[in-house]
Amino acid sequence: MDEIPDMPPQDVSSPTGSSGGIRIWKFLLYSILGTTISILITFGTGALIQQHRKAQDRKMTAMMVMGNIEKFAQKIDDVVVGLKNRDTMAVYLLRVPLDSLDSPEYASVVACKMPYLPRINYDKTAETVFTNTIGTWRSKKDFSFINMAGICFSAMKNIGEIYDNYMDKLSEPEDRIRAHPDDYPGATINTKLLRDKVYREEIANIHWEVAYYSYLADKVRTLNAINMHIMEVTEEEVLLFVEDNEAYIEANQPGNLKRAKDFVTPDINPDSLPDFETWKAQGSNSNLK
């Protein structure tokens, strides 16, 4: 009788064996773990990149806000320069005796116009961009900055309105006198103005306005300094941001940018025109048809 052969030894490396089954489960487990870790790394890295980009965007928006506030303060500085020039001019004008305003002796002084005062245009671009991104500001520092930026924007709006009212108040005497010149004594508009009590009070008060608008410029910068402290930005960085932005705008202006005087043409020579009926018949003025 033939002997029954012994069971062949089991290959431990075979996937059908018990050890092989363990190896398969380990392989699957490692594959799942590897895939999971890869997904976490991918999404986690993406989230970190997105978070970093949002932080950079917030930083740029904050620089826009602080730069806008500084530019507004610089516009007030320009107003102060104009007011100082007016203050000096007012001293000369108010020293002219009332009974000598039309005298040739003071003609050159009286004929001078008050130096130009610039308008303060409140640019809302930075405020609009900032408002549209508020949803991305989350931290306590962010909320502090949002609050201070709002205070600055409100102050800028109020200052703009105050200055507009002041400009209207300055122009009121001249507008009034030009509307009814015969109602006021004096040979010229300037001498009529210098005899007007309201106008004299206004130009005598310019020295106080110099101090007031100097204070407002300083107030705006003091508020903005709090913004800089919150965002850990220096004043030098903000000033450089403003300068770079203005330089970029200047460098990228179209070379063929026209001015109003470029559209001025010579006056029409009456002698060059045909008689009115001929011109009308030619249809040169459709409004007269």
Secondary structure, 3 states (H helix, E strand, C coil): CCCCCCCCCCCCCCCCCHHHHHHHHHHHHHHHHHHHHHHHHHHHHHHHHHHHHHHHHHHHHHHHHHHHHHHHHHHHHHHHHHHHHHHHHHHHHHCCCHHHCCCHHHHHHHCCCCCCCCCCCCCCHHHHHHHHCHHHCCCHHHHHHHHHHHHHHHHHHHHHHHHHHHHHHHHHHHHHHHHCHHHCCCCCHHHHHHCCHHHHHHHHCHHHHHHHHHHHHHHHHHHHHHHHHHHCCCHHHHHHHHHHHHHHHHHCCCCCCCCHHHHCCCCCCHHHCCCHHHHHHCCCCHHHC
